[in-house]
Amino acid sequence: MLSIAFLAGLVIFCLSSIYFYFIGRNKQGLNSAFLVSFVTVISYILMWQGNLTTTSADGEPIYWTRWLFYGLSCTLLMLEISKVKRIAGGERISLLYLTAIVMGAGFLAARDTTAVRWAHFAISSVAYVLLVLKVLSVKDGSWTHSYLYFGWTVFPIVFFFAPTGLGLIDAGLANLLYLLLDLYTKIVFNIHLSRKG
């Protein structure tokens, strides 16, 4: 099941990379939709290969490289969210570094199989709450609020119940859920963004 989910993610994000490249090539500025999809392709290749993993206490594989690539892709996504919400200057920078802290601490929590992972998870969670509060404090009626609620907020919940946390769901189900979340937060979001823009 794991290899199928990773292969599916690889194919889907290859296609979305091509799509976002072509729809964004005539626009001015950074084509972040393409970059997010392309970075995700690399992430799925590494997970599909399965070389860079650790093993949970229950013997389940933990694909910790996912969080390294989230550090880049989610920071790009947060850049786009800040543009939609017209957050600029120091506030935008604080959103970007909070996103990097969330993902960096998430990487450390995923990589560590000792009790210390909970300290990393707590740091990531606190940074995430601060991030969400900053985004939601800008009342602009944009669609990004529901995107955060139904997309980003589910990631730490899966992390908590997956082999990276309590181990109540296995690696196969966890990675299938991550794939569905990736599709929503990276492809659906960017398609919606391109239609609004």
Secondary structure as GFF3:
##gff-version 3
##sequence-region A 1 197
A	DSSP	alpha_helix	2	24	.	.	.	ID=ss1
A	DSSP	alpha_helix	32	49	.	.	.	ID=ss2
A	DSSP	beta_strand	54	55	.	.	.	ID=ss3
A	DSSP	beta_strand	61	62	.	.	.	ID=ss4
A	DSSP	alpha_helix	65	84	.	.	.	ID=ss5
A	DSSP	alpha_helix	89	111	.	.	.	ID=ss6
A	DSSP	alpha_helix	117	136	.	.	.	ID=ss7
A	DSSP	alpha_helix	144	147	.	.	.	ID=ss8
A	DSSP	pi_helix	148	152	.	.	.	ID=ss9
A	DSSP	alpha_helix	154	161	.	.	.	ID=ss10
A	DSSP	alpha_helix	171	182	.	.	.	ID=ss11
A	DSSP	pi_helix	183	188	.	.	.	ID=ss12
A	DSSP	alpha_helix	189	196	.	.	.	ID=ss13
###
